[in-house]
Amino acid sequence: MSEPSYDELKSELEKIKAQKVKTGELSFKVSEKGAVSVYGLGRFPVTLYQEQWVRLLAVGEDLKTFIKDNSAKLKVKEQAAGGGGS
């Protein structure tokens, strides 16, 4: 296998830049293993299989209520400018 040319690398970099998510925006992708990955929540994607997302979404209102009821105990992570580094 030969080394990629400068033009090939430049083209690939432009594709990657075009796919980059703006800060604060969420994006979705099907992972190599067939799961759904959500990008933009933090440093790493959140990845669950279809049935796991369906179960989580089914209790969405319960989760919102839980967060509201426990807000005094929960921390809020401040996002740094330019990304969500830990």
N, C-alpha and C positions, 0 to 999 in steps of 0.2 A: 504494500500500500504506500503510495507516494505522499509526500508532504503537500498540504493544500497551498495554493498560490496566494499571493498577497491580495489579489482581487477577490478570490473566494473567501478569504478571511474577512476582508472588508465588507463584502456582501452579507456574510453571516452576522457580523457585528451590527449592521444596519437593521437586519431582521429582529435581532434581540432587542435593540433599542426601541424599535417600533412596538414590540410586545410589552415593554415595561409598563407597569401599572402606576398611575399617578398616585401620590400620597393620599391616603384616605379612601381610595376607591377599592372596591372588592372585585375580584375576578375569579372565575371558575375554570377548572380544567379536569379532564378525565386522566387519572394517573395511569402509569404503565400497568398496574395491577387491576385496573377497572374500577377504581374508587373515585369519588368526587373530592377534589382538593379545592379549598377556598384560600385564595391569596389576598393579602392586604390587611389581615387582622393583627399580625405581628411579624416577627422575624422569620418564622417558618410557617408553611401552609398548615391548615387544619384539614386532615384527610379522614373521611369516613366512607364506608360502603353505602350503597343506595338505601338498603333497608335500615341502616343506622340513622341516616339523614331523615328518612320518613318517620321513624320513631321519635326523633328529636323534635321535628317540626310539629308532630301531633301533640306534643306537650308544651308547645311554645308559650301559650298563655300561662301555664303553670310555672314555667321558668321565669317569665316576666314577674309574676306575683312573688315568687321566691326571692328574686333579686331585690324587689321593692321592699319586701318584709325584712330582709337581712342587710339592707343598704348600710346600716350603721357599722356592721362588722366587715363589710367588703371594702377592699382598697380600689382606688381608681388609678390606673396606670397612665401617667402623663406621657404622651407621644412626643419624642424629640423632633425638632424641625429636620426635615429631610429623611425621615424614616423611623421605624420602630425598633431601634437597637435595644438590647437588654443590658 
